[in-house]
Amino acid sequence: MVACECDFYMDIFDDFLLSGNDENQKIMWKMRTIIDLMKITDGQDDNGLMENALRMIMLLFNHYSMAPCELERNYFVNAPFDEKEELITVLKEEFIRSL
């Protein structure tokens, strides 16, 4: 089975981001990810991994439109100073809240 479900879901999302907003790439991503999921679960779904992963795949495929910062890895590097400061503030608040 999968070592860590969370890592598996993160890999699905990371691979999805690589497809960009190109519809053909998204179709290929969806098919490849479903095949990989079937291989990993080997027809067994004792803990709901297959069902949850399939839901995630279909939600991303059908409803997720990527923001520029997800498509362009250097978006925040080149962002104006005030946007960076705002992001840093939000990240600090989230980090403190998670403690």
Steps between C-alpha positions, in 0.01 A plus 500: 500500500599865494754606763320824583159594365576870541811470283299315237240778485773764485661315209165497318467877546862572405466295182174681422673837526753389240217459248436876512175620347556291185190281451691224317759486778222484760338205321834318485561580869158364598545174309859446621404575862203263497718223355765564767232494770366166379853354501572627851173385655507170305121480511492529879336799666490404865563850635325708233818617323375411153162666548649817651774524237247454218285778646804727521603421142153570362455821702834633382432399142150643480504804724848627576631801311859584581609841622806665342708437813441125461600499135802725525738383769677838525180701541573609857870552432406769250190624685482857631630553853156567651365167369796318653446674835131409495583137424760485779245638747239240400754217520616612846140511626430151362819364652422646843141373480624149422718481814 
